[in-house]
Amino acid sequence: MHTVIVANFIPFVVVVVVAIVVVVVAVTRTPHPPPAPPPPPPQRPIGSALDVLDHRYARGEIERDEYLRRRSDILGQ
């Protein structure tokens, strides 16, 4: 009687082990999408020379007298 129970139990264990192996292989072999490429660096808009000068002055990159001197040069005054 004992051998009959063991004989019926072994195929069940084999099926369970095979199922576990199949699941593990399927999960590890699932292709993952490639990572997204990094975004391109921000492009600065190209404006007129006066626009660039205004932005530089607004950001504090140049002083007022330099701004006024360059502005008058650009405007031809």
SULRA-V520286 format. One record per backbone hydrogen bond with DSSP energy under -0.5 kcal/mol. NH is the residue of the N-H (numbers start at 1). CO is the residue of the C=O. E is the energy in kcal/mol with one decimal. If there is no record, write none. Layout:
NH:CO:E
NH:CO:E
This chain:
5:1:-1.6
6:2:-2.1
7:3:-2.4
8:4:-1.8
9:5:-1.6
10:6:-2.0
11:7:-0.7
12:8:-0.7
13:9:-2.1
14:10:-2.4
15:11:-2.4
16:12:-2.3
17:13:-2.7
18:14:-2.6
19:15:-2.4
20:16:-2.3
21:17:-2.5
22:18:-2.6
23:19:-2.3
24:20:-2.5
25:21:-2.6
26:22:-2.5
27:23:-2.4
28:24:-2.3
29:25:-1.8
30:26:-0.6
30:27:-0.5
47:45:-0.7
52:48:-2.4
53:49:-2.4
54:50:-2.6
55:51:-2.5
56:52:-2.4
57:53:-2.3
58:54:-2.5
59:55:-2.2
60:57:-0.9
61:56:-2.5
62:56:-0.7
67:63:-2.4
68:64:-2.9
69:65:-2.3
70:66:-2.6
71:67:-2.6
72:68:-2.2
73:69:-1.8
74:70:-2.5
75:71:-2.5
76:72:-0.8
77:72:-2.7
